[in-house]
Amino acid sequence: MADYSAGTQMFSCHGFKEALDNATEETIGDVKAAIRSTMNKVIKGVKALTSAEIRKIYNVPKAILDERMSIFTARMSDLEATLVIGGRSISLSYFGMTAIAGNRRVTVSLSKTDRGTRGKAKTQVLKRSPASQGVSVEVIRGRRTSLSKSAFVAIMNSGHVGIMHRGPGSIKSRASSRGMKHKQALYENTVVSIATMFNRAEVNDAVVAKIDSDLESTFWHELEFYLNRGASSGA
C-alpha cells in the first residue's frame, strides 16, 4: 500500500505486521531477516525500473542517471530501505548534444573516472561546413531541439562539457551569508532534475505498481526460506 506526501513515497506491507505479531521468540529473527531481505530486493528492482521508465521518456544516458540514484539498504536494526532520487540537474550536453561551428562537429562521449561517469568532448572535422550551424539537443526522445544562437559549448578545466549561454541575470553569492546578488554573464544550460523526471505520471505509476505487486509476494517467499532454513539448522 502506498502513501504519498511532500515528494516522498512510503510503502507498507500488511504481511510484515501479521508475521511480526505472530512471531515467537524463536522465529522473530527469521521474520526480521525476511523483511530486511524483501525490502532490499524490492528497492533494487525499483531503482532499475525507475531508470528504465525515465529513459523511455528522456534521452539521458543510463550511467549518468543511475549514478544520481542512491540506495540505502535495510538492516536488522533498521527495517527501512530507501531510494534517494535527486542531486544536481543534468547538463544539456549529456542529452545527445551536437554542436556545429564551421566544419567542426562536437559531441559528447562518456568515460569512467575516479569521480564517476563524466562526459568527454569528441570533435570531428567535416569535409565541408553544414548549412545548419549551432547547438542542438534531444532531451525528450524523438524531439531534437536547436538552441538559441547565444548557446555555445565550453570545456571546463575539469573536462566537464557544458552548454553555455550569455545573458543578463544574477546569482546568489556563495561567499555572502546574506545572499547578496552579483551579475553573471555566463550560464550553463541544465534540464529538469531527476526528481522531476521521476514525478512524471507514467514513471511514478509504474514504480507504484511494481512495489504494490512485488512487496508482499516477495516477503512471503523470503519468510518461507528463512523459516525453513532455521528449522533445518535446528534439526
Sequence and secondary structure as in RCSB ss.txt:
>XXXX:A:sequence
MADYSAGTQMFSCHGFKEALDNATEETIGDVKAAIRSTMNKVIKGVKALTSAEIRKIYNVPKAILDERMSIFTAR
MSDLEATLVIGGRSISLSYFGMTAIAGNRRVTVSLSKTDRGTRGKAKTQVLKRSPASQGVSVEVIRGRRTSLSKS
AFVAIMNSGHVGIMHRGPGSIKSRASSRGMKHKQALYENTVVSIATMFNRAEVNDAVVAKIDSDLESTFWHELEF
YLNRGASSGA
>XXXX:A:secstr
 EEEETTEEEE  HHHHHHHHH  TTTHHHHHHHHHHHHHHHHHHHHHHHHHHHHHHB   HHHHHTTEEEE  B
TTB   EEEE  S  BGGGTT EEEETTEEEEEEEEEETTEEEEEEEEEE SS  S  EEEE SBTT  EE  TT
EEEEE TTS EEEEEE   EEE TT TT  EEE SEEE B   HHHHHTSHHHHHHHHHHHHHHHHHHHHHHHHH
HHHHHHHHH 
